Amino acid sequence: MNVLFATPECAPFVKTGGLGDVSAALPPALARLGADVRVLMPAYGDMRLAGELVATWSLPAAGDWPAAQLLQVHRSGSPALLLLSCPGLYARGGSPYGDAGGQDFADNARRFGLLSRVAALLGTTASPCGWRADVVHANDWPCGLAPLFLRQAREATGAPVAAGVLTVHNLAFQGLFPLAACEALGVAPAHRGIDGLEFWGQGSMLKAGLQFADAITTVSPRYAHEIQTEAEGFGLDGVLRAQAPRLQGILNGIDTAVWDPATDALITERYGIGRLEAKAVNKTALQAACGLAPRRDRPLFGHVGRLTGQKGVDLIAAGADALVRGGAQLVVLGSGEPALQAALSEAAARHPTHIHVHLGFDETLAHQIVAGADAFLMPSRFEPCGLTQMYSQAYGTPPVVTPVGGLADTVTDALSGGGGFVMAGATQQAFDDAVARALSLWAQPRRWRAIQRAGMARDFGWDAPARAYLDVYQRVAQEMGMGLAP
């Protein structure tokens, strides 16, 4: 089966969150199971690639679309990478989605419309590269127009066209744009209304994907149910309920080649479930690196992620003083909302030997926090899947989480024999109570070791999710009469 994995980001080249990690790990897992996978993403201006450029295809200007190039890069041990080169659209500073000040690029519909158009093109007989996808797997709103373009190609020509699968990684981001742009984007008039991509007077790239994909997946079973509710549906819950027969939650995995304490080159001392005592070396090293008091008799809590209300970081900031009074230390790595950055920095200034805050992102420090902390804080108000709670359990660092989305699907409370602490809800009291429970059990080494081992014994790898995705691909391909062998 030929699978095109279309994505706006892929680690280690470009990463703003979990989608970058998924794009790096899922395609190789699919390839190990026999799929012929290509990864398609934009060629951003500041990308550094480790690979060999093996082919180039020209994509002539067409209508309102600019000329572009498709570059194939060979990567040892990974599926081929197809880079969509169009410097006028992608060679910019900032993030893939906006400038250095955090403002979205005004022409994102055009930028990612081109990505979606080329993804769809690779699923048709007009594919320029001698390879045609049986399934185009589009990821999140930046690739949301790809299923629509596939549908239009199917309706226009009747020729073989790939099936379209859309994965929703975070429904909160929808790729809105003025409806007046539909003409330039090539959206057929019949698909511009309420039964198409129209969303409260605007166009929605994500809604286009939901309406026209042959299958929809999201990144955890719990989240698949949550987004069909008014509370978590961000205005698209009715669309998702209507599409429920084609919607499936598949839990993300983690890349165990990158996140494994027994082989991790970024941590001070490697360890495993049978050598947990070596984890303490990482704690001492983390305390030293962060300027914290070198106290083995104090539990150390960690947090890595976006500093936003969605992630419940306000609960961490508000609970920081109580955490220190309870005899603990805290290390935070991330960036986000200015008010939360300020609140955490002020807490660190009040407790310089017990709280350290690093604003920004540092991959090495992220690994060192997951390995060196005793427990990990992740009190998200909603969480489609989340990866760090899986990383932390694999590293024997029990997470404190809310019972939402992928957190509910991956963390079992210590009271039930699991490897973490599940809050009663996303409230300050529930957070403080869960932290207090973790502090109490940390003071009981035998029980704490059992909690650590319960988390480390879990299999969070990509093999099972990749098989589930292949099942989805096979089903939609058969529904479209492609006759592919299972």
C-alpha positions as CSV (number, residue, x, y, z in Angstrom):
1,M,0.0,0.0,0.0
2,N,1.3,3.4,-0.9
3,V,0.7,6.0,1.8
4,L,1.4,9.7,1.6
5,F,1.7,11.2,5.1
6,A,1.1,15.0,4.7
7,T,2.1,17.2,7.6
8,P,3.1,20.8,8.3
9,E,5.9,19.7,10.7
10,C,8.1,16.7,11.4
11,A,10.8,16.4,14.1
12,P,13.7,16.9,14.2
13,F,13.4,19.3,11.2
14,V,10.5,21.4,12.3
15,K,8.6,20.8,15.6
16,T,6.2,23.0,17.6
17,G,4.4,20.2,19.5
18,G,3.3,16.6,19.5
19,L,2.4,16.6,15.8
20,G,6.1,17.0,15.0
21,D,6.9,13.9,17.1
22,V,4.1,11.9,15.6
23,S,5.2,12.8,12.0
24,A,8.7,11.5,12.9
25,A,7.6,8.2,14.4
26,L,4.4,7.0,12.8
27,P,5.7,6.8,9.2
28,P,8.7,4.6,10.0
29,A,6.4,2.3,12.1
30,L,4.0,2.0,9.1
31,A,7.0,1.2,6.8
32,R,8.1,-1.5,9.2
33,L,4.7,-3.1,8.7
34,G,5.2,-3.1,4.9
35,A,3.6,0.2,3.8
36,D,5.4,2.3,1.1
37,V,5.3,5.6,2.9
38,R,6.3,9.1,1.7
39,V,6.2,12.1,4.1
40,L,5.2,15.4,2.5
41,M,5.9,18.7,4.2
42,P,6.9,22.3,3.3
43,A,10.5,23.2,2.8
44,Y,10.8,26.0,5.4
45,G,13.6,28.5,5.0
46,D,15.5,27.5,8.1
47,M,15.3,23.7,7.9
48,R,18.5,21.7,8.2
49,L,18.3,18.2,6.7
50,A,20.4,15.1,7.1
51,G,19.8,13.2,3.9
52,E,20.5,13.0,0.2
53,L,18.5,14.9,-2.4
54,V,17.7,12.2,-4.9
55,A,15.1,13.7,-7.2
56,T,13.4,17.0,-8.1
57,W,10.1,17.6,-9.9
58,S,8.8,21.0,-11.1
59,L,5.2,22.0,-10.3
60,P,4.3,24.7,-12.9
61,A,2.2,27.7,-11.9
62,A,-1.5,27.0,-12.4
63,G,-4.3,29.6,-12.0
64,D,-3.6,31.4,-8.8
65,W,-1.1,28.9,-7.6
66,P,2.6,29.8,-7.8
67,A,5.2,27.6,-9.4
68,A,6.9,25.2,-6.9
69,Q,9.2,22.3,-6.7
70,L,8.9,18.9,-5.1
71,L,12.2,17.6,-3.7
72,Q,12.7,14.0,-2.6
73,V,15.2,13.4,0.2
74,H,16.5,10.0,1.1
75,R,16.9,9.4,4.8
76,S,18.7,6.3,6.0
77,G,16.3,4.1,8.1
78,S,13.3,6.4,7.5
79,P,10.7,6.8,4.7
80,A,11.5,9.2,1.9
81,L,10.8,12.9,2.6
82,L,9.1,15.0,0.0
83,L,9.7,18.7,0.5
84,L,7.4,21.2,-1.1
85,S,9.6,24.1,-2.1
86,C,8.0,27.5,-2.7
87,P,10.2,30.2,-1.1
88,G,7.7,32.9,-1.5
89,L,5.3,31.0,0.8
90,Y,7.6,29.0,3.1
91,A,11.0,30.6,3.4
92,R,10.2,32.8,6.4
93,G,11.3,33.3,10.0
94,G,9.1,32.5,13.0
95,S,7.2,29.2,13.3
96,P,5.5,27.2,10.5
97,Y,2.3,29.1,11.2
98,G,3.3,32.7,12.2
99,D,5.9,35.3,12.8
100,A,8.3,35.6,15.7
101,G,5.8,37.8,17.5
102,G,3.2,35.0,17.5
103,Q,0.9,36.4,14.8
104,D,-0.4,34.0,12.2
105,F,0.7,34.6,8.7
106,A,-2.1,36.4,6.8
107,D,-1.7,34.0,3.8
108,N,-1.8,30.7,5.7
109,A,-4.8,29.6,3.7
110,R,-2.7,30.0,0.5
111,R,0.4,28.5,2.1
112,F,-1.3,25.4,3.4
113,G,-3.8,25.3,0.5
114,L,-0.8,24.6,-1.7
115,L,0.4,21.9,0.6
116,S,-3.0,20.3,0.5
117,R,-3.3,20.7,-3.3
118,V,0.1,18.9,-3.8
119,A,-0.9,16.2,-1.3
120,A,-4.1,15.5,-3.3
121,L,-2.1,15.6,-6.6
122,L,0.1,12.8,-5.4
123,G,-3.0,10.7,-4.9
124,T,-4.1,11.0,-8.6
125,T,-2.9,9.7,-11.9
126,A,-1.4,13.2,-12.5
127,S,1.2,12.6,-9.7
128,P,4.5,14.1,-11.1
129,C,6.9,11.8,-9.4
130,G,6.1,8.3,-10.8
131,W,4.6,7.2,-7.5
132,R,0.9,7.5,-6.6
133,A,-0.6,7.2,-3.1
134,D,-3.4,4.8,-2.4
135,V,-4.1,6.8,0.7
136,V,-3.4,10.4,1.5
137,H,-3.1,10.8,5.3
138,A,-3.7,14.5,6.0
139,N,-2.8,15.8,9.5
140,D,-4.6,18.7,11.2
141,W,-6.0,21.9,9.7
142,P,-2.9,22.7,7.5
143,C,-3.7,19.6,5.4
144,G,-7.5,19.9,5.8
145,L,-8.1,20.9,2.2
146,A,-6.5,17.7,0.9
147,P,-9.6,15.5,1.3
148,L,-11.7,18.1,-0.3
149,F,-9.3,18.3,-3.3
150,L,-9.3,14.5,-3.6
151,R,-13.1,14.5,-3.6
152,Q,-13.1,17.2,-6.3
153,A,-10.7,15.2,-8.4
154,R,-12.8,12.1,-8.0
155,E,-16.0,14.0,-9.0
156,A,-14.3,15.8,-12.0
157,T,-12.5,12.9,-13.7
158,G,-13.8,9.6,-12.5
159,A,-10.2,8.4,-12.6
160,P,-8.6,6.5,-9.7
161,V,-8.0,8.8,-6.8
162,A,-6.5,8.0,-3.4
163,A,-8.7,7.7,-0.3
164,G,-8.4,10.6,2.1
165,V,-7.8,10.1,5.8
166,L,-7.7,13.1,8.2
167,T,-6.2,13.0,11.7
168,V,-7.3,15.7,14.1
169,H,-4.5,16.4,16.6
170,N,-6.1,19.4,18.2
171,L,-9.6,20.6,17.3
172,A,-9.0,24.0,18.8
173,F,-7.0,25.0,15.8
174,Q,-9.2,25.1,12.7
175,G,-7.4,27.1,9.9
176,L,-10.1,29.8,9.4
177,F,-9.9,32.1,6.3
178,P,-12.2,34.5,4.4
179,L,-14.7,32.7,2.2
180,A,-13.8,35.1,-0.6
181,A,-10.5,33.2,-0.8
182,C,-12.3,30.0,-2.0
183,E,-12.1,31.0,-5.6
184,A,-8.3,31.4,-5.6
185,L,-7.9,28.2,-3.6
186,G,-9.8,26.2,-6.1
187,V,-12.7,25.2,-3.9
188,A,-15.7,24.3,-6.0
189,P,-18.8,26.5,-5.4
190,A,-20.8,23.4,-4.3
191,H,-18.3,22.9,-1.5
192,R,-18.3,26.4,-0.1
193,G,-21.6,26.3,1.9
194,I,-22.7,25.0,5.3
195,D,-22.5,21.4,4.0
196,G,-18.9,22.1,2.9
197,L,-16.2,24.2,4.5
198,E,-18.3,27.3,5.6
199,F,-18.0,27.9,9.4
200,W,-19.9,30.9,10.8
201,G,-19.3,33.0,7.7
202,Q,-15.7,32.0,7.2
203,G,-13.9,29.1,5.6
204,S,-12.5,26.4,7.8
205,M,-9.7,24.1,6.5
206,L,-10.3,21.7,9.3
207,K,-14.0,21.5,8.6
208,A,-13.2,20.8,4.9
209,G,-11.2,17.8,6.0
210,L,-14.0,16.6,8.4
211,Q,-16.6,16.9,5.7
212,F,-14.8,15.3,2.8
213,A,-12.3,12.7,4.4
214,D,-13.2,9.1,3.8
215,A,-12.1,8.4,7.4
216,I,-11.4,10.6,10.3
217,T,-9.1,9.6,13.2
218,T,-8.0,11.5,16.3
219,V,-5.2,10.8,18.7
220,S,-7.0,9.0,21.6
221,P,-10.3,7.1,22.0
222,R,-11.4,9.4,24.9
223,Y,-10.8,12.5,22.7
224,A,-12.8,11.0,19.9
225,H,-15.8,11.0,22.3
226,E,-15.1,14.4,23.9
227,I,-15.0,16.3,20.6
228,Q,-18.5,15.2,19.8
229,T,-19.7,17.2,22.8
230,E,-20.6,20.9,22.9
231,A,-18.1,21.5,25.7
232,E,-15.1,20.2,23.7
233,G,-16.3,20.4,20.1
234,F,-15.2,24.0,19.4
235,G,-18.3,24.5,17.3
236,L,-17.7,21.4,15.2
237,D,-19.3,18.9,17.5
238,G,-22.4,18.6,15.3
239,V,-20.3,17.9,12.2
240,L,-18.4,15.3,14.2
241,R,-21.5,13.6,15.5
242,A,-22.8,13.4,11.9
243,Q,-19.5,11.9,10.8
244,A,-19.3,9.5,13.9
245,P,-19.5,6.3,11.8
246,R,-16.2,7.4,10.1
247,L,-14.5,8.7,13.3
248,Q,-12.1,6.6,15.3
249,G,-9.7,7.4,18.1
250,I,-6.3,5.8,17.8
251,L,-3.9,6.5,20.7
252,N,-0.6,7.9,19.8
253,G,2.6,6.1,20.6
254,I,6.0,7.3,21.6
255,D,9.3,6.9,19.8
256,T,11.1,4.4,22.0
257,A,14.3,4.9,19.9
258,V,14.4,8.5,21.3
259,W,12.6,8.1,24.6
260,D,14.1,5.2,26.5
261,P,16.0,5.8,29.8
262,A,18.2,2.7,29.0
263,T,19.6,4.3,25.8
264,D,19.0,8.0,26.1
265,A,22.2,9.9,25.3
266,L,20.8,13.2,26.6
267,I,20.6,12.2,30.2
268,T,23.4,11.9,32.7
269,E,23.0,8.3,33.8
270,R,21.1,5.6,31.9
271,Y,18.8,3.3,33.8
272,G,15.9,0.9,33.5
273,I,13.2,-0.8,35.4
274,G,15.7,-3.2,36.9
275,R,18.2,-0.4,37.8
276,L,16.0,2.4,39.2
277,E,18.5,3.4,41.8
278,A,20.6,5.0,39.0
279,K,17.7,7.5,38.4
280,A,18.9,9.5,41.4
281,V,22.1,10.5,39.5
282,N,19.9,12.3,37.0
283,K,18.1,14.1,39.8
284,T,21.3,15.4,41.3
285,A,22.5,16.5,37.9
286,L,19.2,18.3,37.2
287,Q,19.3,20.1,40.5
288,A,22.9,21.3,39.8
289,A,22.1,22.4,36.3
290,C,19.1,24.4,37.5
291,G,20.7,25.9,40.6
292,L,18.5,24.1,43.0
293,A,19.6,22.9,46.5
294,P,21.1,19.4,46.1
295,R,18.6,17.7,48.3
296,R,17.9,14.0,47.8
297,D,15.5,14.2,50.7
298,R,13.1,16.5,48.8
299,P,10.9,15.4,45.9
300,L,11.5,17.2,42.6
301,F,8.5,17.9,40.3
302,G,8.9,18.7,36.7
303,H,6.8,20.2,33.9
304,V,7.7,20.5,30.2
305,G,5.3,22.1,27.7
306,R,3.4,25.1,26.4
307,L,2.7,27.5,29.3
308,T,-1.0,28.0,28.6
309,G,-4.3,27.7,30.4
310,Q,-5.2,24.7,28.3
311,K,-2.2,22.9,29.8
312,G,-3.4,23.9,33.3
313,V,-0.2,25.8,34.0
314,D,-2.1,28.3,36.0
315,L,-2.7,25.5,38.5
316,I,1.0,24.8,38.7
317,A,1.8,28.5,39.2
318,A,-0.9,29.0,41.8
319,G,0.2,25.8,43.7
320,A,3.9,26.5,43.5
321,D,4.2,28.1,47.0
322,A,2.3,25.3,48.6
323,L,4.4,22.7,46.8
324,V,7.6,24.3,48.3
325,R,6.0,24.5,51.7
326,G,5.3,20.8,51.4
327,G,9.0,20.1,51.0
328,A,9.3,19.8,47.2
329,Q,11.2,21.4,44.4
330,L,10.0,22.3,40.9
331,V,11.6,22.7,37.5
332,V,9.6,24.1,34.6
333,L,10.6,24.3,30.9
334,G,8.4,26.0,28.3
335,S,7.0,29.2,26.9
336,G,3.6,30.6,26.3
337,E,1.2,33.1,27.8
338,P,3.0,36.1,29.2
339,A,1.0,36.2,32.4
340,L,1.8,32.6,33.2
341,Q,5.5,33.1,32.3
342,A,5.6,36.0,34.7
343,A,3.8,34.1,37.5
344,L,6.2,31.2,37.3
345,S,9.2,33.5,37.1
346,E,8.0,35.3,40.2
347,A,7.6,32.0,42.0
348,A,11.2,31.1,41.1
349,A,12.4,34.5,42.4
350,R,10.6,33.8,45.7
351,H,12.2,30.3,46.0
352,P,15.5,30.4,44.1
353,T,16.8,27.2,45.5
354,H,13.6,25.3,45.2
355,I,12.0,26.5,41.9
356,H,13.7,26.9,38.5
357,V,11.9,28.2,35.4
358,H,13.5,28.0,31.9
359,L,11.5,30.0,29.4
360,G,11.9,28.7,25.8
361,F,12.6,25.1,24.7
362,D,15.7,22.9,25.0
363,E,15.4,19.3,23.9
364,T,18.3,18.2,26.1
365,L,16.8,19.8,29.2
366,A,13.4,18.3,28.4
367,H,15.0,14.8,28.5
368,Q,16.9,15.7,31.7
369,I,13.7,16.9,33.4
370,V,11.8,13.8,32.5
371,A,14.6,11.6,33.8
372,G,15.7,13.7,36.8
373,A,12.3,14.7,38.3
374,D,10.6,12.4,40.8
375,A,7.1,13.3,39.4
376,F,5.7,15.1,36.4
377,L,2.9,17.7,36.4
378,M,0.5,17.7,33.5
379,P,-2.9,19.1,34.7
380,S,-4.4,19.9,31.2
381,R,-7.9,21.1,30.9
382,F,-8.2,19.2,27.6
383,E,-5.5,17.0,26.0
384,P,-6.2,15.3,22.7
385,C,-3.5,12.7,23.5
386,G,-0.3,14.1,25.1
387,L,3.0,12.4,24.8
388,T,4.9,13.6,27.9
389,Q,2.8,11.7,30.3
390,M,3.9,8.6,28.4
391,Y,7.5,9.7,28.3
392,S,7.4,10.3,32.1
393,Q,6.0,6.9,32.9
394,A,8.6,5.2,30.7
395,Y,11.2,7.1,32.7
396,G,9.8,6.1,36.1
397,T,8.6,9.6,36.7
398,P,4.9,9.3,37.7
399,P,2.7,12.0,36.2
400,V,0.0,14.0,37.9
401,V,-2.8,14.4,35.3
402,T,-6.4,15.4,34.8
403,P,-8.9,12.7,33.6
404,V,-9.3,14.0,30.1
405,G,-8.5,12.9,26.5
406,G,-5.3,10.9,26.1
407,L,-4.3,11.4,29.7
408,A,-7.3,9.4,30.8
409,D,-6.4,6.7,28.2
410,T,-2.8,6.4,29.3
411,V,-2.5,7.0,33.0
412,T,-4.0,4.7,35.7
413,D,-4.0,6.0,39.2
414,A,-1.6,4.6,41.8
415,L,-4.6,3.6,44.0
416,S,-5.6,1.2,41.2
417,G,-2.1,-0.2,40.7
418,G,-1.1,2.3,38.0
419,G,1.9,4.5,37.4
420,G,0.5,8.0,38.1
421,F,-1.9,10.3,39.9
422,V,-5.2,11.2,38.4
423,M,-6.8,14.4,39.6
424,A,-10.5,14.6,40.4
425,G,-10.8,17.4,37.9
426,A,-9.1,20.5,36.5
427,T,-9.4,22.6,39.7
428,Q,-6.9,24.1,42.1
429,Q,-8.2,21.9,44.9
430,A,-7.9,18.7,42.8
431,F,-4.4,19.7,41.7
432,D,-3.3,20.4,45.3
433,D,-4.8,17.2,46.6
434,A,-3.1,15.1,43.9
435,V,0.3,16.7,44.6
436,A,-0.2,16.1,48.3
437,R,-1.0,12.5,47.6
438,A,2.2,12.2,45.5
439,L,4.2,13.8,48.3
440,S,2.8,11.3,50.8
441,L,3.6,8.3,48.7
442,W,7.1,9.6,47.7
443,A,7.9,9.4,51.4
444,Q,7.2,5.7,51.3
445,P,10.1,4.3,49.1
446,R,8.7,0.8,48.6
447,R,5.3,2.0,47.5
448,W,6.9,4.7,45.3
449,R,9.1,2.1,43.5
450,A,5.9,0.0,42.8
451,I,4.3,3.1,41.2
452,Q,7.4,3.7,39.1
453,R,7.6,0.2,37.9
454,A,3.9,0.1,37.0
455,G,4.4,3.0,34.6
456,M,7.7,1.7,33.2
457,A,6.1,-1.7,32.4
458,R,3.6,-0.1,30.0
459,D,4.1,-0.5,26.3
460,F,3.6,2.9,24.7
461,G,5.4,2.1,21.4
462,W,4.1,2.7,17.9
463,D,3.5,-0.8,16.7
464,A,-0.1,-1.2,17.9
465,P,-1.1,2.3,16.7
466,A,0.5,1.8,13.3
467,R,-1.4,-1.5,12.8
468,A,-4.6,0.4,13.7
469,Y,-3.8,3.0,11.1
470,L,-3.1,0.3,8.5
471,D,-6.5,-1.2,9.2
472,V,-8.1,2.2,8.6
473,Y,-6.2,2.6,5.3
474,Q,-7.2,-0.9,4.2
475,R,-10.8,-0.3,5.0
476,V,-11.2,3.0,3.1
477,A,-9.2,1.7,0.2
478,Q,-11.5,-1.4,-0.1
479,E,-14.5,0.8,0.2
480,M,-13.3,2.8,-2.8
481,G,-12.8,-0.4,-4.7
482,M,-9.0,-0.4,-4.9
483,G,-8.8,-4.1,-4.1
484,L,-5.7,-3.9,-2.1
485,A,-4.6,-7.1,-0.3
486,P,-4.9,-6.9,3.5
